[in-house]
Amino acid sequence: MPRYGTVDKDDGLHLAAPEEVDGRRLRREQNRDAVLDALLALFREGHLTPGIHEVARRAGISPRSVFRYFDDVEDLTRAAIERQAAEARPLLDLGVGADAPTPDKIEHVVEARLRLYEVIAPGARVARACAHRQPVVAAQLHETRTFLRRQLRLLFAPELGGQDATRLPAIDALCSFETYELLRAEQGLSRARTAAVLRSALQALLATDAVTA
């Protein structure tokens, strides 16, 4: 009596041993991870829409094999963005509470957002480039932006005093990936200079005599 396994071989008459099945599953997972690693590496190098042949070459598999693990290019792109987001999740913690002094909160927010954006920048650029044609990616972007804005609203609630109609949107814009990209990539500011710019702007917005109307 053969041991339980899955149908194997071209004739469909042979059963694969459990250890063979486990080995194939492991190789499949390893190859899938290799494809994602390759795509994310290309993103980091500035290739926002690399070809499948280049991704496959980096991953060490054939181009045809890529589509054993992903339905199409959009599925692969979504998976890479999701992987990067999952890896960056611990960086969402601001490390400070709403009852801390305002200067401390500003310092923590600036440093936390810079750390986050440094990690997610490659995937974030791709997500923004393809969101208009991929509803799932657009929804993920919206969810992330909503979470980050809520973080700021809760953290700076004492300073905003419930009158956040004008200042919260400005704070949110300052702390966004788009502003980070403008300062770092477009204006060419160093990390230290970018942090100084953000701290100065947040201090001005959160001053006790700031306009709230």
C-alpha positions in Angstrom: 0.0 0.0 0.0 1.6 3.3 -1.0 2.1 6.0 1.5 -0.1 9.1 1.2 1.2 11.7 -1.1 0.3 13.6 -4.3 0.1 12.4 -7.8 3.5 12.7 -9.5 5.2 11.9 -12.7 3.8 12.5 -16.2 1.8 9.3 -16.3 -0.1 10.3 -13.1 0.3 6.8 -11.6 3.1 7.5 -9.1 2.6 9.0 -5.7 5.2 11.4 -4.3 6.4 10.6 -0.8 5.5 13.2 1.8 9.1 14.3 2.1 9.2 15.0 -1.7 6.0 17.1 -1.4 7.5 19.1 1.5 10.7 19.6 -0.5 8.9 20.9 -3.5 6.8 23.2 -1.3 9.9 24.5 0.3 11.6 25.1 -3.1 8.4 26.8 -4.3 8.4 29.2 -1.3 12.1 29.8 -1.8 11.8 30.6 -5.4 8.8 32.9 -4.8 10.8 34.7 -2.2 13.7 35.0 -4.6 11.5 36.6 -7.2 10.2 39.2 -4.6 13.7 39.9 -3.4 14.9 40.4 -7.0 12.0 42.8 -7.8 12.5 44.8 -4.6 16.2 45.0 -5.3 15.4 46.4 -8.8 13.0 48.9 -7.3 15.8 50.1 -4.9 18.1 50.6 -7.9 15.5 52.9 -9.5 13.9 50.5 -12.0 10.2 51.0 -11.3 9.0 48.8 -14.2 11.7 46.1 -14.7 11.0 43.4 -17.3 10.2 39.8 -16.3 13.4 38.6 -17.9 15.5 40.9 -15.7 13.5 39.9 -12.6 13.9 36.2 -13.4 17.7 36.6 -14.1 18.1 38.2 -10.7 16.1 35.5 -9.0 18.0 32.7 -10.7 15.0 31.1 -12.4 13.6 31.1 -15.9 11.1 33.9 -17.0 8.4 31.3 -17.5 8.9 30.1 -13.9 7.9 33.5 -12.5 4.3 32.9 -13.5 4.2 29.7 -11.6 4.2 31.8 -8.5 2.3 34.9 -9.6 -0.7 35.3 -11.8 0.7 38.2 -13.8 2.9 41.2 -13.5 0.3 43.2 -11.5 0.0 40.3 -9.0 3.8 40.2 -8.7 4.0 44.0 -8.1 1.2 43.9 -5.5 3.0 41.0 -3.7 6.3 43.0 -3.6 4.6 46.1 -2.3 2.8 44.1 0.4 6.0 42.3 1.4 7.8 45.6 1.9 4.9 47.1 3.8 4.8 44.1 6.1 8.6 44.4 6.7 8.2 48.1 7.5 5.2 47.7 9.9 7.4 47.8 13.1 8.6 51.2 12.0 5.1 52.7 12.3 5.5 53.0 16.1 6.3 56.6 16.9 7.7 55.7 20.3 6.1 58.7 22.1 2.7 59.4 23.7 0.3 62.4 23.4 1.2 63.5 26.9 4.8 64.1 26.1 6.2 67.6 25.6 5.6 69.0 22.1 9.3 69.3 21.2 9.7 65.6 22.1 6.8 64.6 20.0 8.0 66.5 17.0 11.4 64.9 17.3 10.0 61.4 17.5 7.6 62.0 14.6 10.3 63.3 12.3 12.7 60.5 13.1 10.1 57.8 12.9 8.8 59.0 9.5 12.3 59.4 8.1 13.2 55.9 9.2 10.0 54.5 7.7 10.3 56.3 4.4 14.0 55.3 4.0 12.8 51.7 4.1 9.7 51.9 2.0 10.8 54.4 -0.6 11.3 52.0 -3.5 7.9 50.3 -3.0 6.2 53.6 -2.2 7.3 55.0 -5.6 6.1 52.0 -7.5 2.8 52.0 -5.6 2.1 55.6 -6.5 3.1 55.0 -10.1 0.7 52.1 -10.6 -2.2 53.0 -8.2 -4.2 54.5 -11.0 -4.5 51.2 -12.7 -4.5 48.8 -9.8 -7.5 49.4 -7.4 -6.0 47.0 -4.8 -2.8 49.1 -4.6 -4.8 52.3 -4.5 -6.9 51.0 -1.6 -3.7 50.0 0.3 -2.3 53.5 -0.2 -5.5 55.1 1.0 -5.6 52.8 4.1 -2.0 53.6 4.9 -2.4 57.4 4.5 -5.5 57.3 6.7 -3.6 55.4 9.4 -0.7 57.8 9.4 -3.0 60.9 9.5 -4.9 59.4 12.4 -1.6 58.8 14.2 -0.8 62.5 13.9 -4.3 63.6 15.0 -4.1 61.5 18.2 -0.5 62.4 19.0 -1.0 66.2 18.6 -4.6 66.3 20.0 -3.5 68.4 23.0 -1.9 71.0 20.7 -4.7 71.0 18.2 -7.4 71.4 20.9 -10.1 70.0 18.6 -9.5 72.8 16.1 -7.7 70.8 13.6 -9.5 71.8 10.4 -6.5 73.7 9.0 -3.4 72.6 11.0 -3.9 68.8 10.8 -4.0 68.7 7.0 -0.8 70.8 6.9 0.9 68.6 9.5 -0.2 65.5 7.6 1.2 66.9 4.3 4.5 67.8 6.0 4.9 64.3 7.4 3.9 62.5 4.1 6.1 60.4 1.9 5.4 63.0 -0.9 7.1 65.7 1.1 10.0 63.4 2.0 10.4 62.6 -1.7 10.3 66.3 -2.6 13.0 67.3 0.0 15.3 64.3 -0.5 15.0 63.4 -4.2 13.9 66.6 -5.8 15.7 69.2 -3.7 18.6 67.0 -2.9 18.6 67.7 0.9 20.6 65.5 3.2 18.8 63.4 5.8 19.9 65.8 8.6 18.8 68.9 6.6 15.4 67.2 5.8 14.9 66.5 9.5 15.7 70.1 10.4 13.2 71.4 7.8 10.4 69.2 9.1 11.1 70.0 12.7 11.1 73.8 12.0 7.8 73.6 10.0 6.1 71.4 12.6 7.2 73.7 15.4 5.7 76.7 13.6 2.4 74.9 13.0 2.1 73.6 16.6 3.0 76.9 18.3 0.5 77.8 20.9 -0.3 81.0 19.1 -0.7 79.4 15.7 -3.8 80.4 13.7 -6.5 77.8 13.9 -9.4 79.4 12.1 
